[in-house]
Each structure stands twice: as structure tokens, then as C-alpha cells.
Amino acid sequence: MIKEEIIELISVIIIITAFYIQGQAYYKPLVKMSGVQSIILAILSTFLGIITGIVDYFILAIIIVTLRGIITPYVLIKMLGNKFGEREKIKGVASLLVIDLAFFFIAIIIIYEFIIGRIFHQVELLFPLSLFFQGLYLIVSRNSTPAQIIGYIEEENGIVMLGLFLIPLPLLVEASVFLDVLGLVVISSLLIFEKREHKALEELKG
């Protein structure tokens, strides 16, 4: 059906943004694309609202755009300050992207074989689970605080995306968004405080 194809297309675009983020070493495209990814997720929620007529999907889309598409990137830009246009202190970004691609396809095979094929029987669940693992890999493979925060955002986008596919009425999704946003606010506040106290932006410790 055309509706399912549109959903899959939007989901694929979200995954592509995750690959783009993984392949970037400069802070500016990292932060901007994280906002774009969240906005595309909001578009997916809006489309589900259009085809189902459920208002909660529209409310969720507004929350995602406001908090993850606008506010969180703004906080990261403020935290970076003059470093916003600089390059992250990391080598071998291309190699990390190749490893990410290999990890991605292996994860898809494992997820499809053992989780989707045997439990849920919903192929579209590949996308949110893949996005979650993309965020996890970004956190593990990078040392800079902004990149790791973006990894957390990707994981949370993956959780919300999973909820969109699993739950008809996204009440649980709204609750998870609230908890995720609360966590982001706390993390961001702690990192900004750490920056002011120790002048250390590059490493995330603790």
C-alpha cells in the first residue's frame, strides 16, 4: 500500500541521517543533522496522525520538533560556543563509518532473525531498532561530549519510533518522551556546569 511505502521511505531517510551523523567529524553538521533527524521523526508522527485521525500523533510531533528539533540543538550550539564550527578531535572517521555500516547490516540480520521474525512479525520494526543501535554505536565510537549527547538523542528517537509502530495510541510514547526530555535537560545542565567549572568540553567522564 502507498501508506506503508511512505512510512518506510520516511524511516529509511531517518536511518540515512544517522549514517550522515556517524560520518561527520565537524560539530556543526553533527548538531544540525540531529535536529533534522528529529524533525523527520516528527513528520513520521504527523503522517501517522493524518492516516489514523488520532490527535495525539500531532501533539507528539510538536513536542519532538520543539524539544529535539529546536531546543536541544540550540543548547548544544550554546555549549559549543566558538567551537561550533570546529572539528572533533578524532581520527579515522571514515573507518568508523565503514565499521558502522558492517555493524548495521549484521544487526539487521540478527534483529530480523531472532526478534522480528520470531516475536513481532513486523518488518518496519527494523528501522527504530537500527536507529537505537546507531545511537549506541555513536556513543561508543566517539569521545566528544556533543557527539555522545547526539548519540543519546538518536537512541531516544529510536525508542519513540519503536513506540509509534507498536502502540496504536501513543500514550506510552508521550510518557517516554517526557522522561527522555527530562534526562536530556539534566545531562545538558550537568555538562554545561562541568564546562564552566573545568573548561573541558572534549571528554565526557563519569
HUKA-V548342 format. One record per backbone hydrogen bond with DSSP energy under -1.0 kcal/mol. NH is the residue of the N-H (numbers start at 1). CO is the residue of the C=O. E is the energy in kcal/mol with one decimal. If there is no record, write none. Layout:
# HUKA-V548342
((NH/CO/E) (NH/CO/E))
This chain:
# HUKA-V548342
((5/1/-1.9) (6/2/-2.1) (7/3/-2.1) (8/4/-2.4) (9/5/-2.3) (10/6/-2.5) (11/7/-2.2) (12/8/-2.5) (13/9/-2.1) (14/10/-1.9) (15/11/-1.9) (16/12/-2.2) (17/13/-2.0) (18/14/-1.4) (19/15/-1.8) (20/16/-2.3) (21/17/-2.3) (22/18/-2.1) (23/19/-1.7) (24/21/-1.4) (27/86/-2.3) (30/26/-1.3) (31/27/-2.7) (32/28/-2.4) (33/29/-2.3) (34/30/-1.5) (35/31/-1.5) (36/32/-2.0) (37/33/-2.8) (38/34/-1.7) (39/35/-2.1) (40/36/-2.4) (41/37/-2.0) (42/38/-2.0) (43/39/-1.9) (44/40/-2.0) (45/41/-2.1) (46/42/-2.5) (47/43/-2.6) (48/44/-2.2) (49/45/-1.9) (50/46/-2.0) (51/47/-2.3) (52/48/-1.7) (53/49/-2.4) (59/55/-1.9) (60/56/-2.6) (61/57/-2.0) (62/58/-2.1) (63/59/-2.2) (64/60/-2.5) (65/61/-2.5) (66/62/-2.5) (67/63/-2.7) (68/64/-1.9) (69/64/-1.8) (71/66/-2.5) (72/67/-2.1) (74/70/-1.9) (75/71/-2.6) (76/72/-2.3) (77/73/-2.5) (78/74/-2.3) (79/75/-2.3) (80/76/-2.3) (81/77/-2.1) (83/80/-2.2) (84/81/-1.4) (86/83/-1.7) (88/25/-4.0) (90/88/-2.2) (96/92/-2.2) (97/93/-2.1) (98/94/-2.0) (99/95/-2.5) (100/96/-2.3) (101/97/-2.4) (102/98/-2.3) (103/99/-3.0) (104/100/-2.7) (105/101/-2.2) (106/102/-2.1) (107/103/-2.5) (108/104/-2.3) (109/105/-2.0) (110/106/-2.3) (111/107/-3.2) (112/108/-2.8) (113/109/-2.3) (114/110/-2.6) (115/111/-2.0) (116/111/-2.5) (117/112/-2.6) (119/115/-1.8) (120/115/-1.4) (121/116/-3.6) (125/122/-1.5) (126/123/-2.1) (127/124/-1.1) (129/125/-1.7) (130/126/-2.2) (131/127/-2.4) (132/128/-2.2) (133/129/-2.0) (134/130/-1.9) (135/131/-2.1) (136/132/-2.0) (137/133/-2.4) (138/134/-2.1) (139/135/-2.0) (140/136/-2.0) (141/137/-2.7) (142/138/-1.2) (145/201/-1.2) (148/144/-1.8) (149/145/-2.3) (150/146/-2.3) (151/147/-1.8) (152/148/-1.9) (153/149/-2.2) (154/150/-2.4) (155/151/-2.1) (156/152/-2.4) (157/153/-2.7) (158/154/-2.3) (159/155/-2.1) (160/156/-2.5) (161/157/-2.6) (162/158/-2.2) (163/159/-2.2) (164/160/-2.1) (165/161/-1.3) (166/162/-1.6) (167/163/-2.6) (171/169/-2.3) (174/170/-2.1) (175/171/-2.0) (176/172/-2.4) (177/173/-2.5) (178/174/-2.2) (179/175/-2.2) (180/176/-2.7) (181/177/-3.0) (182/178/-2.3) (183/179/-2.3) (184/180/-2.4) (185/181/-2.6) (186/182/-2.2) (187/183/-2.8) (188/184/-3.0) (189/185/-2.4) (190/186/-2.4) (191/187/-2.4) (192/188/-2.4) (193/189/-2.2) (194/190/-2.5) (195/191/-2.3) (196/192/-2.0) (197/193/-2.0) (198/194/-3.0) (199/195/-2.0))
